């Protein structure tokens, strides 16, 4: 199992970011979904709530027609699911990649080959990410980090 943390930079223009209702790591998660889809990888996006899952669903619908990412909320869509499945509950099908947008490591995380985590710039979210990083290390996994700026 490989774990990668994407570290988000402090916003350059805080007033602009305050007006945005989309968390920066959600937008990055959607871009990563598009990248993984183009690489023929099946992705499970795990969120903390149904509201967050629906927000990711909406964000993926807003992509340009040229870069459409086939996706669905868990339980919707084709029998085997779209290449990108989104849910606040445990996955029903096997996927290669987990994009974790929840504050904790899900109990089913070990079922995935690759796990994507985020370190948002907000202090509370950053502290939660540090805790997840420590938990991965304690389980014998050394996470990689990538600066997402």
KAURKA-V892271 format. One record per residue. SS is DSSP state (hx for helix, st for strand, lp for the rest). OMEGA is omega in radians with two decimals (none if undefined). Layout:
ss=SS omega=OMEGA
ss=SS omega=OMEGA
This chain:
ss=lp omega=3.10
ss=st omega=3.14
ss=st omega=3.11
ss=st omega=3.05
ss=st omega=3.04
ss=st omega=-3.10
ss=st omega=-3.13
ss=lp omega=-3.13
ss=lp omega=3.02
ss=lp omega=3.14
ss=lp omega=3.14
ss=lp omega=-3.12
ss=lp omega=-3.04
ss=hx omega=-3.12
ss=hx omega=3.09
ss=hx omega=-3.10
ss=hx omega=3.13
ss=hx omega=-3.14
ss=hx omega=-3.13
ss=lp omega=3.12
ss=lp omega=-3.12
ss=lp omega=3.07
ss=lp omega=-3.09
ss=hx omega=-3.12
ss=hx omega=3.04
ss=hx omega=3.11
ss=hx omega=3.12
ss=hx omega=3.11
ss=hx omega=3.12
ss=hx omega=3.10
ss=hx omega=3.10
ss=hx omega=3.07
ss=hx omega=3.13
ss=hx omega=3.13
ss=hx omega=-3.14
ss=hx omega=3.11
ss=hx omega=3.13
ss=hx omega=3.11
ss=lp omega=3.12
ss=lp omega=3.08
ss=lp omega=3.08
ss=lp omega=-2.97
ss=st omega=2.98
ss=st omega=3.11
ss=st omega=-3.11
ss=st omega=-3.13
ss=lp omega=-3.13
ss=lp omega=-3.06
ss=lp omega=3.07
ss=hx omega=3.13
ss=hx omega=3.12
ss=hx omega=3.12
ss=hx omega=3.14
ss=hx omega=3.09
ss=hx omega=3.10
ss=hx omega=3.10
ss=hx omega=3.13
ss=hx omega=-3.13
ss=hx omega=3.13
ss=hx omega=3.07
ss=hx omega=-3.09
ss=lp omega=3.10
ss=lp omega=3.07
ss=lp omega=3.11
ss=hx omega=3.14
ss=hx omega=-3.08
ss=hx omega=3.14
ss=lp omega=3.12
ss=lp omega=3.10
ss=lp omega=-3.06
ss=st omega=3.03
ss=st omega=2.97
ss=st omega=-3.12
ss=lp omega=3.14
ss=lp omega=3.10
ss=lp omega=3.02
ss=lp omega=-3.06
ss=lp omega=-3.08
ss=lp omega=3.13
ss=lp omega=-3.13
ss=lp omega=3.08
ss=lp omega=3.12
ss=lp omega=3.10
ss=st omega=3.10
ss=st omega=-3.08
ss=st omega=3.11
ss=st omega=3.03
ss=lp omega=3.11
ss=lp omega=-3.12
ss=lp omega=-3.13
ss=lp omega=3.11
ss=lp omega=-3.07
ss=lp omega=-3.13
ss=lp omega=3.09
ss=lp omega=3.11
ss=lp omega=-2.94
ss=st omega=3.02
ss=st omega=2.97
ss=st omega=-3.06
ss=st omega=3.07
ss=lp omega=3.09
ss=lp omega=-3.10
ss=lp omega=3.14
ss=lp omega=3.04
ss=lp omega=-3.14
ss=lp omega=-3.10
ss=lp omega=-3.08
ss=lp omega=-3.04
ss=hx omega=-3.08
ss=hx omega=3.11
ss=hx omega=-3.05
ss=lp omega=3.07
ss=lp omega=-3.10
ss=st omega=3.11
ss=st omega=3.09
ss=st omega=3.10
ss=st omega=-3.12
ss=st omega=3.02
ss=st omega=3.12
ss=lp omega=-3.08
ss=lp omega=3.13
ss=lp omega=-3.02
ss=hx omega=-3.10
ss=hx omega=3.13
ss=hx omega=3.11
ss=hx omega=3.12
ss=hx omega=3.11
ss=hx omega=3.12
ss=hx omega=3.10
ss=hx omega=3.13
ss=hx omega=3.09
ss=hx omega=3.12
ss=hx omega=3.13
ss=hx omega=-3.14
ss=hx omega=3.08
ss=hx omega=-3.14
ss=hx omega=-3.14
ss=hx omega=3.13
ss=lp omega=3.07
ss=lp omega=3.13
ss=lp omega=3.05
ss=lp omega=-3.10
ss=lp omega=3.00
ss=st omega=3.06
ss=st omega=3.10
ss=st omega=3.05
ss=st omega=-3.01
ss=lp omega=-3.12
ss=lp omega=none
